Amino acid sequence: MRFALALFAAGLGLACSYSADPAKRTATVEIDGVEVRAGHALGFPAVRQLHKGDTVIVLREEETGFYAIQPPAGSVSWIKQIHLAKIGPGEGGKANVPVAVEGAEVLAGNEKENKPTNRITTRLPKGTVVETLGPAVRIENASWYPIVPPEGDLRWIPKGALRSASLRALAPPPPYGRPDKSPFTVLPGNNSKTELATPVVATLPRVLTDHRLWSQASQAEQSKDYATARSLYARIYQDLWDQKAERDSIVICYNRYSRCDEAVKKGDRPSSAPSESRTPATPTTRTGTDAAKWSNPGYLNEVQRVFVDGQQVYSLQDDRNNVLFYLTGVSGVSLKSYNGKRVQVLGITAQRPELYRPHIAVERVELAKN
């Protein structure tokens, strides 16, 4: 159990208390049409407007005359596609996906424009699960995903826009009390001796069994459709976290997610499933034939903090440091030991939407002979 809790905290960056943060307060908006901003001054971009009577959650007071607040309902943030692991399809373009890099930048979004602002509002540790709200959007040379503002993301509002008398400490959730009932029932025997205790059937927390997706996720896992089960458990987990559910419930959900994730990585699938993967591959445009070909010689260099499908991206550059291709290794192929060396690679070339140079899935790499 200790290991599960440690993995839970380290993997998702959620080592925190479930008691209410005493710094959090609720407040009522006093001015109609007040602008919410992506920073703590008027010079930062406005991202949306609030109406008189709206309620916000205040996190702290800034010296610039602004309050840092929790992003109001309906707010959108943005993250680069290359900073996320592979995203499977979901209902309405929604999916839960882990961050693939350390310190991934999250930018505030403007409710009137389908693109990020230029303001970084938080950075996420590797492994944090975020919820995408739709398909990727190509902006200049990068692809971006709209996401639900994650924990730690902030917005700002002028202090004068809030009714000072309405500031109230956020009420803590009801304390969780573990039941004292023994996991065993003792049945008395006919000769006044105690017979062997009978285990009581374990019951899941009601917050799980009442969730609209729990039955689907459990059935998918039982039928060994681990990819579907993993996606459903991830969505349930996000709901539990947003609702500040009991810690035991969140740990149970995360453990099931991890179990299905490991099964997917091992290639487990339903016995009746076809040999192809159930999850459609990321769309690519082939350049030339599907046969693997050797590249021209070039220098292989690691591209810092850029990942594709969870794999570290490398560039292949010519003698003038121009990028010819972006590279990732197929399963079992590591490019790390060739970093900084002049090489040739064998693989299939494709155009990935998140990269602005052709991509090679490297099947073999050798030091260049000339």
C-alpha positions in Angstrom: 0.0 0.0 0.0 2.9 2.4 0.8 4.3 1.7 -2.7 1.0 2.4 -4.3 0.6 5.7 -2.5 4.2 6.7 -3.3 3.7 5.8 -7.0 0.5 7.8 -7.0 2.1 10.9 -5.6 5.3 10.8 -7.7 3.6 9.8 -11.0 0.9 12.5 -11.0 2.5 15.2 -8.8 -0.4 15.1 -6.4 1.3 14.8 -3.0 -1.0 17.1 -1.3 -3.5 17.2 1.6 -7.2 16.9 1.0 -8.0 19.3 3.7 -9.1 22.7 2.5 -6.3 25.2 1.8 -6.8 28.0 4.4 -5.7 30.6 1.9 -8.6 29.9 -0.5 -11.5 32.2 -0.2 -14.7 32.8 -2.2 -15.7 36.3 -3.3 -18.5 37.9 -5.3 -17.8 40.1 -8.4 -19.0 43.7 -7.8 -18.5 45.1 -11.4 -20.3 43.9 -14.5 -18.0 43.0 -17.4 -14.8 43.0 -15.4 -11.9 41.5 -17.3 -10.0 38.4 -16.1 -6.4 38.5 -17.1 -3.5 36.1 -17.7 -1.2 38.1 -15.4 -1.3 40.3 -12.3 -1.3 43.7 -14.1 -3.3 45.5 -16.7 -0.6 45.0 -19.2 -1.3 41.2 -19.4 -3.8 40.0 -22.0 -7.5 39.8 -21.0 -8.9 36.3 -21.5 -12.6 36.7 -20.5 -15.2 38.8 -18.7 -17.2 38.1 -15.6 -20.6 39.5 -14.6 -21.7 41.2 -11.4 -22.8 38.5 -8.9 -20.4 35.8 -10.3 -18.4 33.9 -7.6 -14.7 33.3 -7.9 -12.2 31.5 -5.7 -9.4 33.7 -4.5 -6.0 32.1 -4.0 -3.7 35.0 -3.0 -3.3 38.8 -3.0 -0.7 40.4 -5.3 1.2 43.6 -4.5 0.1 45.0 -7.9 -3.6 45.4 -6.7 -4.8 42.1 -8.2 -6.1 38.9 -6.8 -4.8 35.5 -8.2 -7.9 33.4 -8.7 -8.8 29.9 -9.8 -9.7 29.9 -13.5 -13.5 30.4 -13.6 -15.6 27.6 -15.0 -15.3 27.4 -18.8 -11.7 28.7 -18.9 -9.3 27.1 -21.3 -5.6 26.6 -21.2 -3.2 25.4 -24.0 -0.3 23.0 -24.1 2.0 22.0 -27.0 1.2 18.6 -28.6 4.9 17.7 -28.5 4.8 17.9 -24.7 2.1 15.3 -24.4 2.2 11.5 -24.7 0.2 9.9 -27.6 -3.5 11.0 -27.4 -6.2 8.4 -28.2 -9.6 9.5 -29.6 -12.3 10.4 -27.1 -15.9 11.7 -27.1 -16.0 15.1 -28.6 -12.2 15.2 -29.0 -11.8 14.9 -25.2 -9.1 12.7 -23.8 -7.0 12.3 -20.6 -3.3 12.2 -21.4 -0.1 12.4 -19.3 2.5 15.1 -19.8 5.6 13.7 -21.4 8.2 16.3 -20.4 9.4 17.9 -17.2 8.2 21.6 -16.8 5.8 21.6 -19.7 4.5 25.1 -20.3 0.8 25.9 -20.0 -0.5 29.1 -21.6 -3.8 30.9 -20.8 -6.4 30.9 -23.6 -8.8 33.6 -24.6 -12.4 32.6 -24.7 -13.0 34.6 -27.9 -10.1 33.1 -29.8 -9.2 29.5 -30.5 -5.6 29.9 -29.7 -3.3 30.5 -26.7 -2.1 33.9 -25.4 1.6 34.6 -25.0 1.3 34.2 -21.2 2.7 31.2 -19.4 0.5 30.6 -16.3 2.0 27.4 -14.9 4.5 24.6 -15.7 3.6 21.0 -15.2 5.8 18.1 -14.0 6.2 15.0 -16.1 3.4 12.5 -15.6 0.7 15.1 -14.8 -2.6 14.0 -16.4 -4.4 16.8 -18.3 -7.8 16.7 -20.1 -7.8 17.9 -23.8 -11.0 19.6 -24.9 -10.7 19.2 -28.6 -8.4 18.4 -31.6 -5.0 20.0 -32.0 -4.8 23.4 -33.5 -1.8 24.3 -35.8 -0.4 27.7 -34.9 2.7 28.9 -36.9 5.1 26.0 -36.5 3.6 24.2 -33.6 0.4 22.2 -32.8 -1.4 23.0 -29.6 -4.1 21.3 -27.6 -6.8 23.2 -25.6 -7.1 21.7 -22.1 -9.0 22.1 -18.9 -6.9 24.4 -16.7 -4.9 22.0 -14.5 -4.3 22.3 -10.8 -2.0 25.3 -10.1 -3.1 27.2 -13.2 -4.1 30.8 -12.3 -5.9 33.9 -13.6 -6.0 37.4 -12.2 -8.7 40.0 -11.4 -8.4 43.5 -10.0 -9.1 43.8 -6.3 -11.6 46.5 -6.8 -13.8 44.3 -8.9 -14.6 42.1 -5.9 -16.9 42.9 -3.0 -14.5 43.0 -0.1 -17.3 42.1 2.4 -18.0 38.9 0.4 -14.6 37.4 1.0 -15.2 34.1 2.9 -12.9 31.2 3.7 -13.6 28.3 1.5 -15.5 25.7 3.5 -13.5 22.4 3.9 -15.0 19.1 2.7 -16.5 16.9 5.3 -13.8 14.8 7.1 -13.4 11.2 6.0 -13.9 8.7 8.8 -12.7 5.2 8.1 -15.3 2.7 9.3 -14.4 0.6 12.3 -16.2 -2.5 11.1 -14.0 -5.5 11.0 -13.3 -7.1 7.6 -14.4 -10.5 9.1 -17.6 -11.7 10.6 -17.3 -14.3 13.4 -19.9 -17.1 13.4 -20.5 -18.8 16.8 -20.5 -22.6 16.8 -22.8 -25.0 18.4 -20.3 -25.8 21.2 -19.7 -22.2 22.1 -16.4 -22.2 20.4 -15.6 -19.7 17.6 -15.6 -21.1 14.1 -13.2 -19.9 11.4 -14.0 -16.3 10.5 -15.7 -15.7 7.1 -14.3 -12.8 5.0 -16.7 -10.1 4.2 -17.0 -9.2 0.5 -15.0 -6.0 -0.1 -17.1 -3.1 -1.4 -15.9 -0.2 -3.5 -16.5 3.4 -2.4 -19.9 4.6 -3.6 -18.4 7.6 -5.4 -16.8 5.0 -7.7 -19.8 2.7 -8.3 -22.1 5.7 -8.8 -19.9 7.2 -11.5 -21.5 7.0 -14.9 -18.4 5.5 -16.5 -17.3 3.1 -13.7 -19.4 0.1 -15.0 -18.1 0.6 -18.5 -14.5 0.8 -17.4 -14.8 -2.3 -15.2 -16.5 -4.3 -18.0 -13.8 -3.2 -20.5 -11.1 -4.3 -18.1 -12.8 -7.7 -17.4 -13.0 -8.3 -21.2 -9.3 -7.4 -21.5 -10.0 -4.3 -23.6 -7.4 -2.5 -21.6 -7.0 0.5 -23.9 -10.7 1.4 -23.5 -10.6 0.7 -19.8 -7.5 2.9 -19.4 -9.1 5.8 -21.1 -12.3 5.5 -19.0 -10.4 5.2 -15.7 -8.4 8.3 -16.7 -11.6 10.3 -17.2 -13.1 9.0 -13.9 -9.8 9.9 -12.1 -10.1 13.5 -13.4 -13.7 13.8 -12.2 -12.7 12.5 -8.7 -9.9 15.0 -8.5 -12.1 17.9 -9.5 -14.7 16.8 -6.9 -12.0 16.5 -4.2 -13.2 12.9 -3.6 -11.9 10.7 -0.8 -8.2 9.8 -1.1 -9.0 6.0 -1.1 -11.3 6.4 -4.1 -8.7 8.3 -6.1 -6.0 5.8 -5.3 -8.2 2.8 -6.3 -9.0 4.5 -9.6 -5.4 5.4 -10.3 -4.2 1.8 -9.5 -6.8 0.5 -12.0 -5.6 3.0 -14.6 -2.0 1.9 -14.0 -2.9 -1.8 -14.2 -4.6 -1.2 -17.6 -1.7 1.0 -18.8 0.8 -1.7 -18.0 -1.3 -4.2 -19.9 -1.5 -2.0 -22.9 2.3 -1.5 -22.9 2.7 -5.3 -22.8 0.5 -5.7 -25.8 -2.3 -7.5 -24.0 -5.6 -7.4 -25.9 -8.9 -9.3 -26.0 -8.5 -12.8 -27.4 -11.2 -12.0 -30.0 -9.6 -8.8 -31.1 -8.0 -8.5 -34.5 -4.2 -8.3 -34.7 -4.4 -4.5 -35.4 -4.4 -2.0 -32.6 -7.8 -0.9 -31.4 -6.5 2.7 -31.2 -6.1 4.5 -34.6 -2.5 5.6 -35.2 -1.7 9.3 -35.4 -2.4 10.4 -39.0 0.7 10.7 -41.1 1.4 11.5 -44.7 3.9 9.1 -46.3 6.6 10.6 -48.5 7.5 8.0 -51.1 7.0 4.3 -50.5 6.5 2.5 -47.2 9.8 0.8 -47.5 12.5 1.7 -45.0 15.4 3.7 -46.6 18.8 4.8 -45.5 19.2 8.6 -45.0 22.2 10.7 -46.1 24.9 11.2 -43.4 24.2 13.8 -40.8 24.8 14.8 -37.2 22.3 13.4 -34.6 21.3 15.8 -31.9 18.8 15.6 -29.0 16.0 18.1 -29.2 15.5 19.3 -25.6 12.0 18.8 -24.1 10.4 17.6 -27.4 8.6 14.3 -27.5 6.5 12.4 -30.0 4.2 9.6 -28.7 6.2 9.8 -25.5 9.5 9.2 -27.3 12.5 11.6 -27.2 12.9 13.4 -30.5 16.3 13.9 -32.1 17.3 15.9 -35.2 19.5 14.9 -38.1 21.4 18.0 -39.3 23.7 18.7 -42.3 27.1 20.3 -42.1 25.6 23.7 -41.9 23.4 22.8 -38.9 20.2 22.7 -41.0 17.6 20.2 -39.7 17.0 17.6 -42.4 14.8 15.2 -40.4 13.4 14.6 -36.9 14.0 11.1 -35.5 12.6 8.8 -32.9 13.6 5.2 -32.4 11.1 2.3 -32.9 10.7 -0.2 -30.1 14.1 -1.5 -29.0 16.1 1.2 -30.8 17.9 3.8 -28.6 19.4 6.9 -30.2 20.9 8.3 -27.0 24.4 6.8 -27.4 24.7 8.4 -30.9 23.9 11.9 -29.7 26.4 14.4 -31.2 27.8 11.9 -33.7 27.7 11.7 -37.5 25.4 8.9 -38.5 23.1 7.3 -41.1 19.7 6.0 -40.1 17.4 3.4 -41.7 13.6 4.0 -41.3 10.4 5.0 -42.9 9.9 8.8 -43.6 6.6 10.4 -42.8 5.2 13.9 -42.2 3.9 14.4 -38.7 1.5 17.2 -38.1 3.3 18.3 -34.9 6.7 18.6 -36.6 7.7 21.0 -39.3 10.3 18.7 -40.9 9.9 15.1 -42.1 10.0 12.4 -39.4 11.9 9.1 -39.5 10.9 6.2 -37.3 14.5 4.8 -37.0 14.9 1.0 -37.3 18.6 1.0 -37.4 21.5 3.5 -36.9 25.2 3.4 -37.9 28.1 5.7 -37.7 28.7 7.4 -41.0 31.7 6.2 -42.9 32.4 9.5 -44.6 
